[in-house]
Amino acid sequence: MTFRTAALSHVGKIRANNQDSGYAGTHLFVVADGMGGHAGGDVASALAIQAIAHNDRPYDSVDEAEQVLSQALLEANQELAETVFEHPELTGMGTTVSGLIRVGDKVVIAHIGDSRIYRWRAGELEQVTKDHTFVQRLVDSGRITPEEAAVHPRRSVLMRVLGDVDINPEIDTLVLDTEPGDRWLLCSDGLSGYVGEEKIAELLAEHDDAAAAAQALIDESLDHGAPDNVTVVLVGVDDTDSSSTSQPVMVGSASAPLTFEVDTSRRGVRLPALLLHPLMTSVAEDEHFEPESEEFLRELIAEDRRRRIRRRITWSVGLTLIIGLLVTAAIAGYNWTQSRYYVGVVDGQVAIFQGVQQGIGPIRLSSVYRETDIALDDLPPFSRQTVEATINADSLEDALSIVERLERAAD
Ligand code: CA
């Protein structure tokens, strides 16, 4: 059982800077994904990690650890608000935080935002945190499926983060069992948004060393284009009390000295503009936007409804067109069959039929146009056989002249 712990962060292939931060200590492990404002994402995640990391120590009870960890997130929130007060140009910065403390055979988790914590046990990966996202709300209320959420254009909209918006944000806390052999994965959405859970589980199973597993996860994200910063913290549980004996590691923006320089060229697109021009979200540097009010949330839900209605209208218009074309084709086909005639037999008498002999299932495409006085029995054997097999006519005139010839043959 040599898995131990690891932390790795990568700026990805598109972003100009790394706004993620990660911490792997002895008892405490944290991932934070910063966002927003003008240049504050990297500051936000680094400040949060630094505000939380000093709580890395052994705990006597899960209650104590739970209390300390959730309090640490609230203190980080306070620190972000104070920093924004001193540096107003950072207004709107925020960060997700997912933190984990191991206490013997339990882990204590505190979580806000859309970074994730997974438990990998015996090859099975289970997400234990819940995303505080707009799309997760839509999933919870049964409006969309998890599959639709994964590709929803508003999937990056966060409902809760640490930042300068809410002085008392709601933090999720969890206490879960753990056992030797478990592997805990903390990651930013730069991993979970682009690498499927099956693949993550497979890569964790393939590597007996946490550092190698972390590298494999980052590489997999890069293989998928890594449009976002990607951060991975891994914790292997063995039968010792602590999870790591090595030095604590900081990665991402928390590993560099804090700078408060604002790069005005990366000024975020303002929210109303985003709502009016959804395409702009794809070019915006910041993918996360925290809704500032219930009104904004209502606007998002209304926008989502409009989008679904538009899609439904497009579908029904398309379907109506297709049905229209099919009906038109069917009518044209039927009209063509009714321009055809043939000569055959009805009740032992020769008759002219309108239409074609072939039918479509139970639908017959011909009917008796006119019966004649010629009895089949009056015809010479060869003519009789021919009529029994039916004789096609190109037109009504053609059919009438065939009947005339049969009349002469019958005499
Ligand atoms: Ca991210």
Residues whose N, C-alpha, C, O or C-beta is under 5 A from the ligand:
A	BS01	CA	D33 S188 D189 G190 D228 N229
